[in-house]
Every structure is written in C-alpha cells, then in structure tokens.
Amino acid sequence: MSIIKHGTHVVFLNSKTGEQKCVRLPRNSDVYIKPLSFQADSLIGQRFGQKYQVVKHKLVKIDETSPPLTEPVEHCGKTNEFIKDDGATQILSQNDIEEMKSKGITGDEIVKNLVENSTSFNVKTEFSKAKWLKKKINKHQPNIIVKKPSIRLFASSSVSKLRPDVLAKIINNANIWSGSKAIVVECKDDLLTSAVSQRVGLNGTVLQVFEQRLPHNMYCKWLDFSQEHMKALKYYPLKFLGKLNPNAEQEDLNKNGSSNCDDESIDQKHELGKRKREGKTVNFEDYKTVFEFLKTEKFDSLVISAFYDPFPVLELLWNSLRSSGNLVIRTEYLSVVLQCANFVNEKGCSELSVVDQWFREIQVLPGRTHPDMRMQTGGGFILSCTKICDGIYEHGSDMPVVSEPKEIPSVQVAEPME
C-alpha cells in the first residue's frame, strides 16, 4: 500500500533537524515536529516518499523537476584565505528575512536573495559554495519528507537501540523464515520483535518475553500489522520465567510447606529483571495459557537482546529450543558472552561464533570522501550457534529414537595346540 489513507501511520522526517516522528494520520488536527507545525489533511490520497514544504501552516508539495540550487562539485584549486567572515558580507539583515517569511515567500526565493546579496559568495571555492548553500537551505527551507513506516527506517533513527546492520545480522543468524516459531527476549522496545514477526508472517508464532509491566508493541502498531498478524504474537513476563524450572519450583515448595504455586513469596524468588519503580502487579493467571504453550512447544529460534545479564534467561529457555534450532545473543559485554558460550558448548552446539559487529559511516562526495566525524562504531557482541543433541532423531521429532540393545554373540577363542 503506497497511498496514504486515514488512520494509517506516517513517518515525518524533518530535513533541518533530522528528527523522525511517527504519528497516526489524524483528521482535522495539527502535527508538530520541532520547530514546525502544520495540517496533514492534504496528505490523504498522496503517495509516500514525497517532499513537502511548510508554507503558512500548510504542506506544499515541492516540484522535483526544478533544478537544485546545489550543483555537483568538481575539483578546484581556489582557497578561502582572503575571505573575512565578519558578518558584513551579507547585505540583507535578519529583519529583512523575517519580513520575507511573513509575506509567504518560499525558502528557495529566500536562499536566492541571500546569494544575490552576498558579496563573498562568488569568491568562495566550489566546496564552500555547496556547503554554504546546503546550510542555508536547511535553515530557511526545511523540507518534510513523508515516508512509509519500515523496520529499516526505525532502526536508522537516533532513538533506536539496534543499528540496521546489527539487526540484519541477528535476523540472518537466527534463521527466521516464514511460518517458523521464535522466542524473542528484549527490553526497552519491540523493534527486534517487530522485525522477527514481519519475517515470520501469519503462519508462524513469535513469543516475546518482556521485562516491564506491559508488553512492548509500539513498533508493531506503527507498522500497521493486521489483527490476524497481531494474533500470531504472544507475550510472557520475564519475572515468571523461573516457573519453567521444575527443580527450583519443588525446592521452594518444600521450604514453604505449601502447594500453592502462585504464592507471592515464590514469585519473588523467581523474579528476573525487576525494575525499582512500583506499579500494577503482573498476574500469572493472565499468562497461564502462554506458559503452557511455552512449556510444551519447541521453538525454531531463540533471540536474546538485553542490557541485563542474559545467562539466567538462556539457562531457562535452552530446553525450549528444538534440536537444530538457532540461538542468537546480543550483548555489550564480552565476559557475559564468554559465559554463555561455555554453557552452550557444554550442552551441545555447532557453528559457535562470537562477532563484534563494527560499522563505519563514510561520506562519499566528489573530492570530499571521508569518514563521518560523529558515529557509533561498536554494535555489541553477537553470539550465534545451532543446538545439537546426542542420539538418532526422526524427521520432525525432538525425542531420540531408543533402539533395543542387540545381543552380541559370544566369541570362543580356541586354545592353542601344544
């Protein structure tokens, strides 16, 4: 669906500040993206990916066929050593610029007037001209780009905890396919859950283990998943993962002398990832059906991406991963990764690897190709492996085939003749 309709989510990108904002397209209401405010009713029926300019609180579509103000820059031998940046090279004052904006003059006309009234523009080098024009266009002609919500777009935003390359590496190593069953453990948001759910589709199942009081489903709503797609998502609290270990459960029953498994004291001992803030308590009865599903089913993939120690979670969910299932753990600490690697190596795995995902952004322009000055180089450590088990298994079964022991015939050794 490439046409914007009422009720759909739209991502607005401000070219001046680089800020992204995803909103559900309202009716007869204003949209505010710092520092711009406009009415979005005119977007109904338009296509995604178009650029708009805010003129008198309304969105005006920018003509893409008009030639740009900035031209491709080739190598030049000029320098800016004789240019004095004292503020006197611009004839127009700030009051003149504000007056033009109040009259409704577009940003293109304002930038053209600034070029015509600048005494040092023609003396600048071609590199300086392109940089100066880009700065003035972003200041006086901020464009609003309307984009369709996508996983890559959300991962590229400044608020995302996972870079696009790290997210792609996790999805690839987890071997997510259409119709598979996966467990996703993450905190802060549901970007990874949305990416896995989008790959799994309607025929699969994604079980999210969430940390806070309520499940994370912000990105799932922004992607406008259908009701059938949302039904394939299941949620289970992190604080009740300890109930998957029957040995620890039986020890608590013996100590307390009670058969009530839902006692608050027992829940507190199994609680993982608890936050300090108080709020509405999570009731285990609301997730009892999901608990039975998690306890009985075997999953194809297990993905853990959290800021806390993932080792206790790995111990509890290892048995829920089927034979030949894929495990991926993403964390920022190498010591934690080594602890998890030793655990899966003892349990049985193949293709065990630990990767430090490294990424570098490079500006590619004629004569100005260089790495960006501000960027994030490290994306954390990614552990991935495939679970293996001893024994002979039938196709589609997780229980080994028990063969009857065969009687080995006794062999009599003839005595040597004297």
C-alpha positions as CSV (number, residue, x, y, z in Angstrom):
1,M,0.0,0.0,0.0
2,S,1.8,3.2,-1.3
3,I,-1.2,5.5,-0.9
4,I,-1.7,7.4,2.4
5,K,-5.1,6.9,4.0
6,H,-6.9,8.0,7.1
7,G,-5.9,6.0,10.2
8,T,-2.6,4.8,8.8
9,H,0.7,5.6,10.4
10,V,3.1,8.0,8.7
11,V,6.7,8.9,9.4
12,F,7.6,12.6,9.1
13,L,11.3,13.4,8.6
14,N,12.5,16.9,9.2
15,S,15.4,17.7,6.9
16,K,16.6,20.5,9.1
17,T,16.9,18.7,12.4
18,G,16.9,15.1,11.2
19,E,14.1,14.3,13.6
20,Q,11.7,11.5,12.8
21,K,8.2,11.3,14.2
22,C,5.7,8.5,13.5
23,V,2.1,9.5,14.0
24,R,-1.3,8.1,13.1
25,L,-2.7,10.4,10.5
26,P,-5.5,12.3,12.3
27,R,-8.5,14.2,11.0
28,N,-8.6,18.0,11.2
29,S,-5.7,18.2,13.6
30,D,-2.2,19.6,13.6
31,V,1.1,17.7,13.5
32,Y,4.0,19.2,15.4
33,I,7.6,18.4,14.5
34,K,10.0,20.7,16.2
35,P,10.1,23.5,15.2
36,L,7.4,23.1,12.6
37,S,3.6,22.8,12.9
38,F,1.2,22.0,10.0
39,Q,-2.0,20.4,9.0
40,A,-1.7,17.0,7.5
41,D,-5.2,16.6,5.9
42,S,-3.8,17.3,2.4
43,L,-1.7,14.1,2.5
44,I,-4.8,11.9,2.1
45,G,-4.6,10.2,-1.3
46,Q,-0.9,11.1,-1.9
47,R,2.0,8.7,-2.2
48,F,4.7,8.0,0.3
49,G,8.3,9.4,-0.3
50,Q,7.3,12.9,-1.5
51,K,8.8,16.1,-0.1
52,Y,6.8,19.0,1.2
53,Q,7.5,22.5,2.4
54,V,5.6,24.2,5.2
55,V,4.1,27.5,4.0
56,K,1.5,29.3,6.2
57,H,0.8,26.3,8.3
58,K,0.1,24.1,5.3
59,L,2.1,21.5,3.4
60,V,3.1,22.5,-0.2
61,K,4.5,19.8,-2.4
62,I,7.9,20.5,-3.8
63,D,8.4,20.3,-7.5
64,E,11.1,17.7,-8.0
65,T,11.6,18.6,-11.7
66,S,13.1,22.1,-10.8
67,P,16.9,22.2,-10.9
68,P,18.5,22.1,-7.5
69,L,20.4,25.1,-6.1
70,T,23.4,22.9,-5.3
71,E,25.3,21.6,-8.3
72,P,27.8,18.6,-8.3
73,V,31.2,19.9,-7.2
74,E,34.4,19.0,-9.1
75,H,38.0,19.6,-8.0
76,C,39.0,23.2,-7.8
77,G,42.3,25.0,-6.8
78,K,40.8,28.0,-5.1
79,T,41.2,28.8,-1.4
80,N,39.2,30.9,1.2
81,E,42.2,32.5,2.7
82,F,41.2,36.1,1.7
83,I,37.6,35.9,2.8
84,K,36.8,37.7,6.1
85,D,33.9,36.2,8.0
86,D,32.9,39.3,9.9
87,G,29.2,39.4,9.1
88,A,29.4,42.4,6.8
89,T,29.4,40.4,3.6
90,Q,25.6,39.9,3.7
91,I,23.6,42.9,2.8
92,L,20.2,41.5,4.0
93,S,19.5,41.8,7.7
94,Q,17.6,39.4,9.9
95,N,14.6,41.7,9.9
96,D,14.5,41.6,6.1
97,I,14.5,37.8,6.1
98,E,11.7,37.7,8.7
99,E,9.7,40.1,6.6
100,M,10.0,37.9,3.5
101,K,8.9,34.9,5.6
102,S,5.8,36.8,6.8
103,K,4.8,37.6,3.3
104,G,4.8,33.9,2.4
105,I,7.9,33.9,0.3
106,T,9.2,30.3,-0.2
107,G,12.6,29.1,1.1
108,D,14.0,28.9,-2.5
109,E,13.4,32.6,-3.1
110,I,14.9,33.5,0.3
111,V,18.1,31.5,-0.5
112,K,18.4,33.1,-3.9
113,N,18.1,36.6,-2.4
114,L,20.8,35.6,0.1
115,V,23.1,34.6,-2.7
116,E,22.5,37.7,-4.7
117,N,23.1,40.0,-1.7
118,S,26.3,38.2,-0.6
119,T,29.5,40.0,-1.6
120,S,31.7,37.0,-0.8
121,F,29.7,34.1,-2.4
122,N,31.4,34.3,-5.8
123,V,34.9,34.4,-4.2
124,K,34.3,31.1,-2.3
125,T,35.6,27.8,-3.6
126,E,33.1,25.4,-5.1
127,F,33.3,23.2,-2.0
128,S,32.4,26.2,0.2
129,K,29.6,27.2,-2.1
130,A,28.0,23.8,-1.9
131,K,28.4,23.7,1.9
132,W,27.1,27.2,2.4
133,L,24.0,26.6,0.2
134,K,23.2,23.3,2.0
135,K,23.4,25.1,5.3
136,K,21.1,28.0,4.2
137,I,18.6,25.6,2.5
138,N,18.2,23.5,5.7
139,K,17.8,26.7,7.7
140,H,15.3,28.7,5.6
141,Q,13.7,25.8,3.6
142,P,13.2,22.8,5.9
143,N,11.6,20.0,4.0
144,I,9.2,17.5,5.4
145,I,9.7,14.0,3.8
146,V,6.7,11.7,4.2
147,K,7.9,8.1,4.5
148,K,6.2,4.7,5.0
149,P,7.0,3.0,8.3
150,S,9.5,0.2,7.9
151,I,11.9,-1.7,10.1
152,R,15.0,-0.2,8.4
153,L,13.7,3.3,8.8
154,F,13.1,2.8,12.6
155,A,16.5,1.1,13.0
156,S,18.2,4.1,11.3
157,S,16.6,6.6,13.7
158,S,18.6,8.1,16.6
159,V,16.3,6.6,19.3
160,S,16.8,3.0,18.1
161,K,18.9,0.7,20.3
162,L,19.9,-1.5,17.3
163,R,21.6,-0.3,14.2
164,P,20.3,-1.7,10.8
165,D,23.5,-3.8,10.3
166,V,23.2,-5.3,13.8
167,L,19.5,-6.1,13.3
168,A,20.2,-7.7,9.9
169,K,23.0,-9.8,11.4
170,I,20.7,-11.0,14.2
171,I,17.8,-11.9,11.9
172,N,20.2,-13.7,9.5
173,N,21.9,-15.8,12.2
174,A,18.6,-16.7,13.9
175,N,17.5,-18.2,10.6
176,I,14.0,-16.7,10.7
177,W,11.7,-17.9,7.9
178,S,8.0,-17.7,7.1
179,G,6.0,-19.9,9.3
180,S,8.7,-20.6,12.0
181,K,8.3,-20.3,15.7
182,A,10.6,-18.0,17.6
183,I,11.2,-16.6,21.1
184,V,12.4,-13.0,21.4
185,V,13.8,-11.6,24.7
186,E,14.4,-7.9,24.6
187,C,13.9,-4.8,26.7
188,K,13.2,-1.1,26.1
189,D,11.2,-1.6,22.9
190,D,9.9,-4.2,20.4
191,L,12.0,-3.4,17.3
192,L,13.5,-6.9,17.2
193,T,10.1,-8.5,17.9
194,S,8.6,-6.5,15.0
195,A,11.4,-7.5,12.6
196,V,11.0,-11.2,13.5
197,S,7.2,-11.0,13.3
198,Q,7.3,-9.4,9.9
199,R,9.6,-12.2,8.7
200,V,7.5,-15.0,10.3
201,G,4.2,-13.8,8.9
202,L,0.7,-15.0,9.6
203,N,1.5,-18.7,9.7
204,G,4.2,-18.6,12.4
205,T,4.4,-17.7,16.1
206,V,6.5,-15.1,17.9
207,L,6.7,-15.2,21.7
208,Q,8.0,-12.1,23.3
209,V,9.4,-12.2,26.8
210,F,9.0,-8.7,28.1
211,E,10.6,-7.0,31.1
212,Q,8.3,-4.3,32.2
213,R,4.7,-4.5,33.4
214,L,3.2,-4.4,30.0
215,P,4.3,-5.9,26.6
216,H,6.2,-3.9,24.1
217,N,4.1,-3.4,21.0
218,M,4.9,0.2,19.9
219,Y,6.6,-0.7,16.6
220,C,4.0,-3.3,15.8
221,K,1.3,-0.7,16.0
222,W,3.4,1.7,13.9
223,L,3.8,-0.9,11.2
224,D,0.0,-1.3,10.9
225,F,0.0,-5.0,11.4
226,S,-3.4,-6.6,10.8
227,Q,-5.4,-8.3,13.5
228,E,-4.5,-11.7,12.2
229,H,-0.9,-10.8,12.3
230,M,-1.2,-9.5,15.9
231,K,-2.8,-12.8,17.0
232,A,0.4,-14.6,16.0
233,L,2.2,-12.6,18.7
234,K,2.3,-14.0,22.2
235,Y,3.6,-12.3,25.3
236,Y,5.1,-13.6,28.6
237,P,6.6,-11.7,31.5
238,L,10.2,-12.1,32.3
239,K,9.5,-12.4,36.1
240,F,7.7,-15.7,35.6
241,L,10.4,-17.5,33.6
242,G,11.6,-19.2,36.7
243,K,8.5,-21.4,36.7
244,L,10.0,-23.3,33.7
245,N,12.5,-24.9,36.1
246,P,10.6,-27.7,38.0
247,N,13.5,-28.4,40.3
248,A,13.7,-24.9,41.7
249,E,9.9,-24.9,42.0
250,Q,9.9,-28.1,44.1
251,E,12.6,-26.8,46.4
252,D,10.5,-23.7,47.1
253,L,7.5,-25.8,47.9
254,N,9.5,-27.9,50.3
255,K,10.8,-24.9,52.1
256,N,7.5,-23.1,52.4
257,G,5.4,-26.2,53.1
258,S,2.6,-25.1,50.7
259,S,1.2,-26.4,47.5
260,N,0.1,-23.0,46.2
261,C,2.4,-22.4,43.2
262,D,1.1,-18.8,42.7
263,D,2.2,-17.6,46.2
264,E,3.7,-14.1,46.1
265,S,6.8,-15.2,48.0
266,I,7.5,-17.9,45.4
267,D,7.1,-15.4,42.6
268,Q,9.5,-13.0,44.1
269,K,12.3,-15.7,44.2
270,H,11.9,-16.4,40.5
271,E,11.7,-12.7,39.5
272,L,14.2,-11.6,36.9
273,G,14.9,-8.1,35.6
274,K,12.7,-6.4,38.1
275,R,12.5,-2.6,38.0
276,K,12.7,-0.4,41.1
277,R,9.6,1.6,40.3
278,E,6.3,0.3,41.7
279,G,3.2,-0.2,39.6
280,K,0.4,-2.6,38.8
281,T,1.4,-6.1,39.6
282,V,1.6,-8.7,36.9
283,N,-0.8,-11.6,37.5
284,F,0.4,-15.0,36.5
285,E,-3.2,-16.2,35.7
286,D,-3.4,-13.9,32.8
287,Y,-0.4,-15.6,31.1
288,K,-1.1,-19.2,32.2
289,T,-2.1,-20.3,28.6
290,V,1.1,-18.8,27.2
291,F,3.1,-20.6,30.0
292,E,1.6,-24.0,28.9
293,F,2.4,-23.2,25.3
294,L,6.0,-22.2,26.2
295,K,6.4,-25.3,28.4
296,T,5.2,-27.8,25.8
297,E,6.2,-26.4,22.4
298,K,9.6,-26.5,20.8
299,F,10.8,-23.3,19.0
300,D,13.0,-22.9,15.9
301,S,14.9,-19.8,17.1
302,L,15.8,-18.1,20.3
303,V,16.9,-14.5,20.2
304,I,18.1,-12.6,23.3
305,S,19.0,-8.9,23.1
306,A,19.0,-7.2,26.5
307,F,21.1,-4.9,28.7
308,Y,21.0,-7.2,31.7
309,D,22.8,-10.5,32.1
310,P,21.2,-12.9,29.6
311,F,22.8,-16.1,31.1
312,P,19.9,-16.9,33.6
313,V,17.4,-16.4,30.7
314,L,19.5,-18.7,28.5
315,E,19.5,-21.4,31.2
316,L,15.7,-21.4,31.5
317,L,14.9,-21.2,27.8
318,W,17.6,-23.6,26.4
319,N,15.2,-26.6,26.7
320,S,12.5,-24.8,24.8
321,L,14.8,-24.6,21.7
322,R,14.4,-27.7,19.4
323,S,17.2,-29.7,18.0
324,S,19.0,-27.9,15.1
325,G,17.4,-24.7,16.4
326,N,19.3,-21.4,16.2
327,L,20.4,-19.3,19.1
328,V,21.5,-15.6,18.9
329,I,22.5,-13.5,21.9
330,R,23.4,-9.8,21.5
331,T,25.0,-8.0,24.5
332,E,27.6,-5.3,25.1
333,Y,29.8,-7.2,27.5
334,L,32.4,-9.7,26.4
335,S,32.5,-11.5,29.8
336,V,28.8,-12.3,29.6
337,V,29.2,-13.7,26.0
338,L,32.0,-16.0,27.1
339,Q,29.9,-17.3,29.9
340,C,27.0,-18.1,27.5
341,A,29.5,-19.6,25.0
342,N,30.8,-22.0,27.6
343,F,27.3,-23.0,28.6
344,V,26.1,-23.8,25.1
345,N,29.4,-25.6,24.3
346,E,28.9,-27.9,27.2
347,K,25.2,-28.6,26.3
348,G,26.0,-29.3,22.7
349,C,26.1,-26.9,19.7
350,S,27.7,-26.4,16.4
351,E,28.9,-23.4,14.3
352,L,29.5,-21.4,17.5
353,S,30.7,-17.9,16.7
354,V,31.2,-14.6,18.6
355,V,31.3,-11.5,16.4
356,D,32.0,-7.9,17.3
357,Q,29.9,-6.0,14.8
358,W,31.8,-3.0,13.6
359,F,30.3,-0.2,11.4
360,R,31.6,3.0,9.9
361,E,29.7,5.7,8.0
362,I,31.6,7.3,5.1
363,Q,30.6,10.5,3.2
364,V,31.0,9.8,-0.5
365,L,31.1,13.1,-2.5
366,P,33.3,14.2,-5.4
367,G,36.6,15.4,-3.8
368,R,35.2,15.1,-0.3
369,T,35.1,11.4,0.6
370,H,36.0,10.8,4.3
371,P,34.6,9.1,7.3
372,D,31.9,10.9,9.3
373,M,33.2,12.7,12.4
374,R,30.4,11.6,14.7
375,M,29.3,8.0,14.6
376,Q,28.9,4.8,16.6
377,T,31.5,2.2,15.7
378,G,30.7,-0.7,18.1
379,G,27.3,-2.5,17.9
380,G,27.9,-5.1,20.6
381,F,28.9,-8.7,20.6
382,I,26.7,-11.3,18.8
383,L,26.8,-14.9,19.8
384,S,25.2,-17.4,17.4
385,C,25.1,-21.2,17.3
386,T,23.0,-24.2,16.3
387,K,21.7,-26.6,19.0
388,I,22.6,-30.2,18.6
389,C,21.7,-33.3,20.7
390,D,23.1,-36.8,21.0
391,G,21.3,-39.7,19.6
392,I,19.3,-40.6,16.5
393,Y,16.2,-38.5,15.7
394,E,13.3,-39.0,13.3
395,H,12.3,-36.2,11.0
396,G,10.2,-33.6,12.8
397,S,10.7,-35.2,16.2
398,D,12.6,-33.9,19.3
399,M,12.7,-37.2,21.1
400,P,15.6,-39.6,20.3
401,V,14.9,-43.0,18.9
402,V,15.6,-45.7,21.6
403,S,16.8,-48.8,19.9
404,E,16.6,-52.2,21.6
405,P,20.1,-53.4,22.6
406,K,21.3,-56.2,20.4
407,E,22.8,-59.3,21.9
408,I,26.4,-59.6,20.9
409,P,27.2,-63.3,20.3
410,S,30.0,-64.6,22.4
411,V,33.2,-65.5,20.6
412,Q,35.0,-68.5,21.8
413,V,38.8,-68.4,21.4
414,A,40.3,-71.7,20.6
415,E,43.2,-72.8,22.9
416,P,46.5,-73.1,21.1
417,M,47.6,-76.6,20.4
418,E,50.6,-77.9,22.2
